[in-house]
Amino acid sequence: MLYDGVLTGNATSNRDYNRSPLNNFEYTREKVSISWENLDVFVKVPQPSLRKRLHLITEEQEKPTRKQVLYNLSGRIDAGSLLAVMGASGAGKSTLMNVLAQRNIGQMDVTGTVLLNDCPITSEMTSMSAYIQQEDLFVGTLTVREHLTFQASLRMDGHVSREQRIARVQEVMLQFGLTKCADTFIGIPGRLQGISGGEKRRLSFASEIITDPPLLFADEPTSGLDSFMAQNLVATMQQLADQGRTIICTIHQPSSEVYAMFHSILMLAEGRIAFMGSTENAIDYFKCLGYPCPDNFNPADFFVRTLAIKPGNEENCRKRVKTICDAYTQESAANETKRAKKVLQDSFSGNDYAVRRSPYKVSWFQQFRSVLWRSWLTNNRDSTVFKMRFLQSIFAGLMTGLFFFQSCDGQDGIYNVFGVMFYLITSTSYIQVYSVVFTFPEERRVFLRDNHSGMYRTDIYFLCKTFAQVPQFVFGPLLMIAIGYWMAGLRPDPIRFLFAYGILVLVSLASVSYTYVISAFAPTSSASIAIIEPMVLPFLLLGGFFKDNTTLPWWLRVVQFLSWWNYGFEAMAINQWDNYGNITCSFKGKASHLPCIGNGEEAIESRGLDKDHLLIDICGLLSLIIAFRIIAFLILLRSTYRKQ
């Protein structure tokens, strides 16, 4: 009986797995074995704050800056095997799987060798493997069928026809029991009712299996499922392994029925291997070490408890773990001497796999078309939110018209005109700001996962998200000004009206572009909503309405160049008062102490504005739209190049 860390799949792993043609498309799955040698993983130790570091004594300053979490791990899994990586919390299960999958290792220092079919891995690991995360990440406003169709359109090779992709989607839904909920929304907790937790787990598997990968990683696939659903899910993984796939999953504490379904297990404790072999041999192995599993006791529970570090008894537990792990290391070393040793290169030396991307399966145009389709659906699928956005514009237009109803004539009306224009710009800005402030935080993790998997480029995602939202930025201001402009009694010239509408559209796009910067920078939705108001308020105050531009100090004038209120307000004022003609010097209210303004040019100058700046204002708005969007894109792009 050998416990040398070499696993061999059952007899089915030697079959020919060329699948029958499906709509003239034949799937051929390559069988893949994976092995690893001498893996050591270090993580950075969080450093104290600057204030604490200034008061540290010499001994404390010598504390290590990194900590080792995996110690000299070696092993092998042949094709057609289903391996369960087990251990107590903190044993290193997810870390080992992430290292093997070449994902989420950006903050780690890794040394050692990982081989696929006994060949050193390169950057194709992501393209030939699938990684199912512990947390289900979906765009909840899509249906199950739409989600899988989107996955198939980007993850299957470009030469595959549309009919073949649809057939593959249907096949995967049938395989994972998703046919009944195919046209049901995935759902958003608290907002949109959708499929159950078990169906989401199966959908996660279906999303990865749709490309028929030979190597599959699953992090806690049974987390959050009841025993029945967990058993069904592991049975599905068992079937996938029997078809020739190599499957590695972490699992915390499976039931005895689930435990018996695995071909083999890898027990980790304190970052070391305590056992690696078949589930049948595990009980005998621990019994030989003096730790027999009681009769009628769940072996998985027994192994985890034996290798756990119990609070209050840490020293004895660590001694026991060390004894068990040392025994496995010695036996593995003895078996290793019987085999010829190979000179292996460090898979992680001089290669930054964290930032490498797998080749995209489809063209730029196909990516753009698919992502735009999804973005359009998600942006317009929530009818309640969609209607509320336009109701806000209608309400703001009515408020403008009712409050300033036919009050924009004569000397009294001059000051009302400025109020109308500034209110329209402010309403437009805030309606659009709060409609897009969650654009990137809500989908950030989905985007980063898809981007890292080589589904679509960052520029594709950014362009599609922004293009899908354009209609609300164009039609919202139209509804608002169409109501408020005529009710307030602004200059009744269709050309002037259309020009004012165009200025509001530019203001809308500028405010949205600035919000994209905040949205791309903020890590969460709550953070973006918390910082948006103080980040917008200075631009409102520098818009030229509350304070005369000629009285601003030079340093505020510099900041004013970034205010779309400033450009929009001046352009609207020029549009209203340029070539207006004479204004009768008579006051209807109590403002008779104010000086008379004789014509439109004087009205413009009364606010410290310049009638010759119309082209500058338009160019200023266009420049802000372009500049803010470039900054937002670069921030989003930077997040994809951080080590994953």
Secondary structure, DSSP 8 states (H G I E B T S, - for coil): ---SSEE---GGGGS------BTTB--------EEEEEEEEEEE-----HHHHHT--HHHHTS-SEEEEEEEEEEEE-TT-EEEEE-STTSSHHHHHHHHHT-S-TTEEEEEEEEETTEE--TTHHHHEEEE-SS----TTSBHHHHHHHHHHHHS-TTS-HHHHHHHHHHHHHHTT-STTTTSB--BTTTB----HHHHHHHHHHHHHTT--SEEEEESTTTT--HHHHHHHHHHHHHHHHTT-EEEEE-SS--HHHHHT-SEEEEEETTEEEEEEEHHHHHHHHHHTT----TTS-HHHHHHHHH---TT-HHHHHHHHHHHHHHHHHHHHHHHHTS-------TTTT--GGG-----SS-HHHHHHHHHHHHHHHHHS-HHHHHHHHHHHHHHHHHHHHHTTT--SHHHHHHHHHHHHHHHHHHHHHHHHHHHTTTTTTTHHHHHHHHHTTSS-HHHHHHHHHHHTHHHHHHHHHHHHHHHHHHHT----HHHHHHHHHHHHHHHHHHHHHHHHHHHH-SSHHHHHHHHHHHHHHHHHTSSSSS-GGGS-HHHHHHHTT-HHHHHHHHHHHHHHTT--B-----SSS-TTS----BHHHHHHHTT--GGGHHHHHHHHHHHHHHHHHHHHHHHHHHHHS--
